Protein backbone atom coordinates (compact mmCIF):
# COMPACT_ATOMS: atom_id res chain seq x y z
CA UNK A 1 0.00 0.00 0.00
CA UNK A 2 1.40 3.43 -0.91
CA UNK A 3 1.59 6.10 1.78
CA UNK A 4 -0.92 8.90 1.40
CA UNK A 5 -0.87 12.55 2.36
CA UNK A 6 -4.44 13.62 3.10
CA UNK A 7 -5.89 17.04 3.84
CA UNK A 8 -9.12 16.69 5.85
CA UNK A 9 -11.59 19.58 6.07
CA UNK A 10 -14.52 19.68 8.53
CA UNK A 11 -16.22 22.93 9.48
CA UNK A 12 -18.81 21.55 11.91
CA UNK A 13 -19.30 23.48 15.14
CA UNK A 14 -20.50 20.53 17.24
CA UNK A 15 -18.98 17.13 18.01
CA UNK A 16 -21.59 14.93 16.35
CA UNK A 17 -21.45 11.56 14.61
CA UNK A 18 -19.71 12.91 11.53
CA UNK A 19 -17.00 14.63 13.57
CA UNK A 20 -16.32 11.46 15.58
CA UNK A 21 -15.91 9.61 12.29
CA UNK A 22 -13.41 12.20 11.01
CA UNK A 23 -11.27 11.77 14.11
CA UNK A 24 -11.55 7.96 14.01
CA UNK A 25 -10.57 7.91 10.33
CA UNK A 26 -7.60 10.22 10.84
CA UNK A 27 -6.28 8.10 13.69
CA UNK A 28 -6.75 4.88 11.73
CA UNK A 29 -5.02 6.29 8.64
CA UNK A 30 -2.12 7.46 10.78
CA UNK A 31 -1.80 3.97 12.24
CA UNK A 32 -1.51 2.71 8.66
CA UNK A 33 1.37 5.11 8.05
CA UNK A 34 -0.47 7.85 6.16
CA UNK A 35 0.07 11.58 6.79
CA UNK A 36 -2.90 13.67 7.94
CA UNK A 37 -3.48 17.42 8.15
CA UNK A 38 -6.74 18.86 9.50
CA UNK A 39 -8.50 22.12 8.63
CA UNK A 40 -11.44 23.10 10.83
CA UNK A 41 -12.99 25.75 13.04
CA UNK A 42 -10.77 26.91 15.94
CA UNK A 43 -11.99 26.21 19.48
CA UNK A 44 -14.45 23.52 18.41
CA UNK A 45 -14.33 20.12 20.11
CA UNK A 46 -13.07 18.39 16.96
CA UNK A 47 -10.29 20.97 16.61
CA UNK A 48 -9.28 20.39 20.24
CA UNK A 49 -9.37 16.62 20.03
CA UNK A 50 -7.46 16.56 16.75
CA UNK A 51 -4.76 18.80 18.23
CA UNK A 52 -4.61 16.72 21.42
CA UNK A 53 -4.16 13.61 19.27
CA UNK A 54 -1.08 15.18 17.70
CA UNK A 55 -2.44 16.18 14.29
CA UNK A 56 -1.44 19.39 12.53
CA UNK A 57 -4.51 21.63 12.76
CA UNK A 58 -5.22 24.87 10.87
CA UNK A 59 -8.16 27.15 10.25
CA UNK A 60 -10.49 26.07 7.41
CA UNK A 61 -10.15 28.96 4.98
CA UNK A 62 -9.81 29.37 1.22
CA UNK A 63 -6.21 30.48 1.66
CA UNK A 64 -5.30 27.43 3.72
CA UNK A 65 -7.04 25.04 1.34
CA UNK A 66 -5.17 26.61 -1.59
CA UNK A 67 -1.81 26.63 0.21
CA UNK A 68 -1.93 23.24 1.89
CA UNK A 69 -3.66 21.22 -0.81
CA UNK A 70 -0.59 21.47 -3.03
CA UNK A 71 1.38 19.48 -0.43
CA UNK A 72 -0.99 16.49 -0.27
CA UNK A 73 -2.25 13.73 -2.56
CA UNK A 74 -5.97 14.16 -1.94
CA UNK A 75 -8.36 16.54 -0.20
CA UNK A 76 -11.21 15.01 1.84
CA UNK A 77 -14.15 17.35 2.52
CA UNK A 78 -16.36 16.05 5.31
CA UNK A 79 -19.27 18.51 5.34
CA UNK A 80 -21.12 20.91 3.04
CA UNK A 81 -19.09 24.03 3.78
CA UNK A 82 -15.86 22.04 3.55
CA UNK A 83 -17.08 20.85 0.14
CA UNK A 84 -17.54 24.47 -0.95
CA UNK A 85 -14.06 25.48 0.25
CA UNK A 86 -12.48 22.51 -1.52
CA UNK A 87 -14.45 23.13 -4.72
CA UNK A 88 -13.18 26.71 -4.89
CA UNK A 89 -9.58 26.36 -3.70
CA UNK A 90 -8.29 22.78 -3.85
CA UNK A 91 -5.36 22.08 -6.13
CA UNK A 92 -5.62 18.30 -5.80
CA UNK A 93 -8.38 15.68 -6.31
CA UNK A 94 -11.36 16.16 -4.02
CA UNK A 95 -13.21 13.38 -2.19
CA UNK A 96 -16.46 14.50 -0.57
CA UNK A 97 -18.19 12.62 2.24
CA UNK A 98 -21.97 12.77 2.14
CA UNK A 99 -23.72 11.70 5.36
CA UNK A 100 -27.27 12.98 4.90
CA UNK A 101 -30.10 11.39 2.95
CA UNK A 102 -32.04 14.52 2.00
CA UNK A 103 -32.02 15.63 -1.65
CA UNK A 104 -29.10 17.55 -3.13
CA UNK A 105 -29.78 21.11 -4.29
CA UNK A 106 -30.18 21.63 -8.03
CA UNK A 107 -29.18 25.28 -8.41
CA UNK A 108 -26.45 26.30 -10.84
CA UNK A 109 -24.04 26.84 -7.95
CA UNK A 110 -24.86 23.45 -6.45
CA UNK A 111 -24.38 21.70 -9.78
CA UNK A 112 -21.00 23.40 -10.20
CA UNK A 113 -19.89 22.46 -6.68
CA UNK A 114 -20.97 18.84 -7.05
CA UNK A 115 -19.28 18.65 -10.42
CA UNK A 116 -15.96 19.73 -8.88
CA UNK A 117 -15.67 16.64 -6.67
CA UNK A 118 -13.53 13.83 -8.05
CA UNK A 119 -15.30 11.17 -5.99
CA UNK A 120 -18.01 10.86 -3.37
CA UNK A 121 -18.08 8.73 -0.26
CA UNK A 122 -21.69 7.97 0.69
CA UNK A 123 -22.30 6.76 4.22
CA UNK A 124 -25.00 4.34 3.01
CA UNK A 125 -26.74 3.05 -0.08
CA UNK A 126 -29.62 5.39 0.75
CA UNK A 127 -27.30 8.39 0.52
CA UNK A 128 -25.75 7.01 -2.68
CA UNK A 129 -29.22 6.88 -4.23
CA UNK A 130 -29.85 10.53 -3.34
CA UNK A 131 -26.57 11.52 -4.98
CA UNK A 132 -27.49 9.58 -8.10
CA UNK A 133 -30.92 11.23 -8.15
CA UNK A 134 -29.13 14.58 -8.17
CA UNK A 135 -27.18 13.57 -11.24
CA UNK A 136 -23.94 12.24 -9.76
CA UNK A 137 -22.62 9.33 -11.81
CA UNK A 138 -22.85 6.06 -9.90
CA UNK A 139 -19.28 5.26 -10.92
CA UNK A 140 -18.06 8.27 -8.92
CA UNK A 141 -19.61 7.05 -5.64
CA UNK A 142 -18.14 4.71 -3.04
CA UNK A 143 -20.34 3.50 -0.18
CA UNK A 144 -18.29 3.47 3.01
CA UNK A 145 -20.12 2.69 6.25
CA UNK A 146 -19.19 4.32 9.54
CA UNK A 147 -16.97 2.43 11.95
CA UNK A 148 -17.70 1.91 15.63
CA UNK A 149 -15.02 2.75 18.17
CA UNK A 150 -15.03 -0.28 20.44
CA UNK A 151 -13.44 1.75 23.25
CA UNK A 152 -16.97 2.51 24.48
CA UNK A 153 -17.05 -0.97 26.04
CA UNK A 154 -20.00 -3.06 27.21
CA UNK A 155 -23.24 -1.84 28.72
CA UNK A 156 -24.60 -3.28 31.97
CA UNK A 157 -27.86 -4.19 30.26
CA UNK A 158 -31.04 -4.74 32.23
CA UNK A 159 -34.72 -4.35 31.32
CA UNK A 160 -35.04 -2.45 34.61
CA UNK A 161 -32.87 0.42 33.37
CA UNK A 162 -34.46 3.41 31.62
CA UNK A 163 -34.59 3.67 27.85
CA UNK A 164 -32.33 6.21 26.19
CA UNK A 165 -32.92 8.56 23.25
CA UNK A 166 -30.92 11.50 21.93
CA UNK A 167 -31.43 14.95 23.43
CA UNK A 168 -32.09 17.16 20.42
CA UNK A 169 -34.17 20.11 19.30
CA UNK A 170 -33.91 19.06 15.66
CA UNK A 171 -37.51 18.47 14.47
CA UNK A 172 -36.20 15.87 12.02
CA UNK A 173 -35.01 13.67 14.90
CA UNK A 174 -38.45 12.76 16.21
CA UNK A 175 -38.14 13.56 19.91
CA UNK A 176 -41.85 14.37 19.93
CA UNK A 177 -42.69 10.84 18.80
CA UNK A 178 -40.41 9.29 21.43
CA UNK A 179 -42.02 11.38 24.19
CA UNK A 180 -45.50 10.25 23.11
CA UNK A 181 -44.36 6.63 22.86
CA UNK A 182 -42.88 6.83 26.36
CA UNK A 183 -46.19 8.03 27.76
CA UNK A 184 -48.14 5.31 25.95
CA UNK A 185 -45.77 2.51 26.95
CA UNK A 186 -45.19 3.68 30.51
CA UNK A 187 -41.43 3.27 29.94
CA UNK A 188 -39.14 5.96 31.32
CA UNK A 189 -36.91 7.54 28.64
CA UNK A 190 -33.78 9.59 29.29
CA UNK A 191 -32.97 12.12 26.58
CA UNK A 192 -29.21 11.93 26.63
CA UNK A 193 -26.54 14.54 26.06
CA UNK A 194 -23.81 12.05 27.06
CA UNK A 195 -24.79 9.07 24.95
CA UNK A 196 -22.07 6.55 25.77
CA UNK A 197 -22.30 7.20 29.51
CA UNK A 198 -26.10 6.85 29.53
CA UNK A 199 -26.02 3.72 27.36
CA UNK A 200 -23.92 1.96 30.00
CA UNK A 201 -27.10 1.54 32.06
CA UNK A 202 -29.89 1.50 29.48
CA UNK A 203 -32.67 -0.95 28.67
CA UNK A 204 -33.22 0.34 25.11
CA UNK A 205 -31.91 2.88 22.65
CA UNK A 206 -34.78 4.50 20.75
CA UNK A 207 -33.57 6.26 17.60
CA UNK A 208 -36.42 7.95 15.78
CA UNK A 209 -35.66 10.15 12.80
CA UNK A 210 -37.54 11.55 9.85
CA UNK A 211 -34.41 11.60 7.69
CA UNK A 212 -31.25 9.58 8.32
CA UNK A 213 -28.06 8.89 6.38
CA UNK A 214 -27.02 5.88 8.48
CA UNK A 215 -27.38 6.30 12.24
CA UNK A 216 -23.97 6.14 13.93
CA UNK A 217 -25.59 6.50 17.36
CA UNK A 218 -27.60 3.32 16.73
CA UNK A 219 -24.38 1.50 15.80
CA UNK A 220 -22.78 2.60 19.08
CA UNK A 221 -25.73 1.21 21.05
CA UNK A 222 -25.61 -2.05 19.08
CA UNK A 223 -21.89 -2.45 19.76
CA UNK A 224 -22.38 -1.82 23.49
CA UNK A 225 -25.13 -4.40 23.83
CA UNK A 226 -28.22 -2.22 24.11
CA UNK A 227 -31.29 -3.24 22.04
CA UNK A 228 -32.14 -0.70 19.35
CA UNK A 229 -35.52 0.47 18.10
CA UNK A 230 -35.11 2.72 15.06
CA UNK A 231 -37.09 4.35 12.29
CA UNK A 232 -37.64 2.36 9.13
CA UNK A 233 -36.06 5.08 7.02
CA UNK A 234 -32.93 5.90 5.03
CA UNK A 235 -29.67 4.30 6.08
CA UNK A 236 -31.13 2.97 9.34
CA UNK A 237 -32.53 0.08 7.31
CA UNK A 238 -28.91 -0.81 6.46
CA UNK A 239 -27.63 -0.39 10.02
CA UNK A 240 -30.36 -2.52 11.65
CA UNK A 241 -31.63 -5.87 10.41
CA UNK A 242 -35.30 -5.74 11.42
CA UNK A 243 -36.27 -8.40 13.94
CA UNK A 244 -32.71 -9.76 14.00
CA UNK A 245 -30.35 -7.09 15.34
CA UNK A 246 -33.00 -4.58 16.38
CA UNK A 247 -36.52 -3.46 15.55
CA UNK A 248 -37.46 -1.04 12.78
CA UNK A 249 -40.68 0.93 13.15
CA UNK A 250 -42.70 3.46 11.23
CA UNK A 251 -42.66 6.98 12.64
CA UNK A 252 -45.83 6.41 14.64
CA UNK A 253 -45.88 6.83 18.43
CA UNK A 254 -48.17 3.84 19.03
CA UNK A 255 -45.99 1.53 16.91
CA UNK A 256 -42.87 2.74 18.75
CA UNK A 257 -44.53 2.12 22.10
CA UNK A 258 -45.54 -1.42 21.09
CA UNK A 259 -41.96 -2.16 20.02
CA UNK A 260 -40.58 -0.84 23.31
CA UNK A 261 -42.91 -3.07 25.32
CA UNK A 262 -42.14 -6.04 23.08
CA UNK A 263 -38.40 -5.87 23.72
CA UNK A 264 -38.62 -5.20 27.45
CA UNK A 265 -41.36 -7.77 27.93
CA UNK A 266 -39.34 -10.66 26.49
CA UNK A 267 -35.87 -11.02 27.99
CA UNK A 268 -34.84 -13.88 25.66
CA UNK A 269 -35.84 -11.88 22.61
CA UNK A 270 -33.90 -8.85 23.88
CA UNK A 271 -30.78 -10.96 24.44
CA UNK A 272 -31.04 -12.40 20.93
CA UNK A 273 -31.21 -8.88 19.52
CA UNK A 274 -28.17 -7.87 21.56
CA UNK A 275 -25.99 -10.74 20.36
CA UNK A 276 -27.03 -10.39 16.72
CA UNK A 277 -26.39 -6.64 16.83
CA UNK A 278 -22.87 -7.11 18.18
CA UNK A 279 -22.16 -9.60 15.42
CA UNK A 280 -23.53 -7.24 12.75
CA UNK A 281 -21.29 -4.41 13.94
CA UNK A 282 -18.25 -6.71 14.06
CA UNK A 283 -18.88 -7.84 10.48
CA UNK A 284 -19.87 -4.58 8.76
CA UNK A 285 -18.92 -1.50 10.77
CA UNK A 286 -15.26 -1.91 11.70
CA UNK A 287 -12.30 0.44 11.58
CA UNK A 288 -10.45 -1.89 9.21
CA UNK A 289 -13.29 -1.80 6.68
CA UNK A 290 -13.56 1.98 7.03
CA UNK A 291 -9.86 2.45 6.27
CA UNK A 292 -9.74 -0.10 3.44
CA UNK A 293 -12.71 1.38 1.59
CA UNK A 294 -11.73 4.99 2.19
CA UNK A 295 -8.20 4.42 0.92
CA UNK A 296 -9.67 2.71 -2.15
CA UNK A 297 -11.76 5.81 -2.81
CA UNK A 298 -8.67 8.01 -2.44
CA UNK A 299 -6.75 5.82 -4.88
CA UNK A 300 -9.54 6.04 -7.45
CA UNK A 301 -9.66 9.83 -7.04
CA UNK A 302 -5.89 10.18 -7.49
CA UNK A 303 -5.96 7.94 -10.56
CA UNK A 304 -8.81 9.87 -12.21
Secondary structure as GFF3:
##gff-version 3
##sequence-region A 1 304
A	DSSP	beta_strand	5	9	.	.	.	ID=ss1
A	DSSP	alpha_helix	17	31	.	.	.	ID=ss2
A	DSSP	beta_strand	35	40	.	.	.	ID=ss3
A	DSSP	alpha_helix	45	52	.	.	.	ID=ss4
A	DSSP	beta_strand	56	59	.	.	.	ID=ss5
A	DSSP	alpha_helix	62	69	.	.	.	ID=ss6
A	DSSP	beta_strand	74	77	.	.	.	ID=ss7
A	DSSP	alpha_helix	80	89	.	.	.	ID=ss8
A	DSSP	beta_strand	94	98	.	.	.	ID=ss9
A	DSSP	alpha_helix	108	116	.	.	.	ID=ss10
A	DSSP	beta_strand	119	122	.	.	.	ID=ss11
A	DSSP	alpha_helix	125	133	.	.	.	ID=ss12
A	DSSP	three_ten_helix	138	140	.	.	.	ID=ss13
A	DSSP	beta_strand	141	143	.	.	.	ID=ss14
A	DSSP	three_ten_helix	150	152	.	.	.	ID=ss15
A	DSSP	beta_strand	163	166	.	.	.	ID=ss16
A	DSSP	three_ten_helix	171	173	.	.	.	ID=ss17
A	DSSP	alpha_helix	175	185	.	.	.	ID=ss18
A	DSSP	beta_strand	189	192	.	.	.	ID=ss19
A	DSSP	alpha_helix	195	199	.	.	.	ID=ss20
A	DSSP	beta_strand	204	207	.	.	.	ID=ss21
A	DSSP	alpha_helix	216	224	.	.	.	ID=ss22
A	DSSP	beta_strand	228	231	.	.	.	ID=ss23
A	DSSP	alpha_helix	236	239	.	.	.	ID=ss24
A	DSSP	beta_strand	247	249	.	.	.	ID=ss25
A	DSSP	alpha_helix	253	264	.	.	.	ID=ss26
A	DSSP	alpha_helix	267	284	.	.	.	ID=ss27
A	DSSP	alpha_helix	287	303	.	.	.	ID=ss28
###
